[in-house]
Amino acid sequence: MSTPSLPMTEPLPGMPDRVTIYEVGPRDGLQNEKTVVPVEVKAEFVRRLLAAGLQTVELTSFVPQRWVPQLGDAEELLDLLGAAGTGQQRPVLVPNERGLDRALEKGVRAVAVFGSATESFARANLNRSVAESVQMFAPVVQRALDGGAWVRAYVSMCFGDPWEGPVPVAQVVDVCSRLMDLGCDQLSVGDTIGVGTPGHVHRLLDALDGAGIGPDQTAVHFHDTYGQALANTMTAVGRGVRVVDASTGGLGGCPYARSATGNLATEDLVWALDGLGIEHGADLAALVETSVWMAEQLGRPAPSRVVRALSGS
């Protein structure tokens, strides 16, 4: 039996003509690996992603090496990438002003800060309360904007928290509003432990819209712990969200939340978008080839269902 290389295209009413894939593989995908991936492999990974047509690729994080050893080579990675590692479609994560200083010194033009909707995760991830973390991000965002950089605000634990359980929607909206009030260009709401379901997605997007944060400012970032990432993502796309976070091969996790497993796989997302006739700019075959290559570097198969189906692995 032969395996189709592309799905049939059957558009659905109300879906957009185009979606931007915000690729997080090099940062979120690799930050939870047990061993440090050589910087040369990371640079080749980024080059392959760009060659596959992905235009927005989050490269790394300028965090202290003792926090996330897997990303302690941020400066070296940008040096290896050269011009391919700069511009407003090559964001990096910065935790504080020192991280911003390091990023700006390398010519970075797009940054992201990473907040939490819950106090427990704010303490685990940043060793600060939610209010203290927002206060810490304020000068980071302002300085980045003053320098002409694009700024994204991540909010994690928007659908559930491993310590606190279900997270009230109003609490999530409050934290999101506080970060967006700093002047951030885009909000990415994250289901860090993968417990969200489509009805919850609808409710949160409704509440954000009611608070003045519309789908044109919002991206979604779903983890696939319970197999819900693609369903949740397509729900958000149907509600007007046009930027979707995904990780090639389904790599990823969170070093500060053990229950967080891989991200939505970029290939699984692309298959669904292709089936709906939604433009995205990525070459599925090239992405599958890249994921198979990266799986070889990591010594284990890619979690992506589409990668496994198309590669026979």
Secondary structure by P-SEA (a helix, b strand, c coil): cccccccccccccccccbbbbbccccccccccccccccaaaaaaaaaaaaaaccccccccccccccccccccaaaaaaaaaccccccccbbbbbccaaaaaaaaaaccccbbbbbbccaaaaaaaccccaaaaaaaaaaaaaaaaaabbbbbbbbcccccccccccccaaaaaaaaaaaaaacccbbbbbcccccccaaaaaaaaaaaaaaccccccbbbbbbcccccaaaaaaaaaaacccbbbbbccbbbbbcccccccccccaaaaaaaaaaacccccccaaaaaaaaaaaaaaaccccccaaaaaaacc
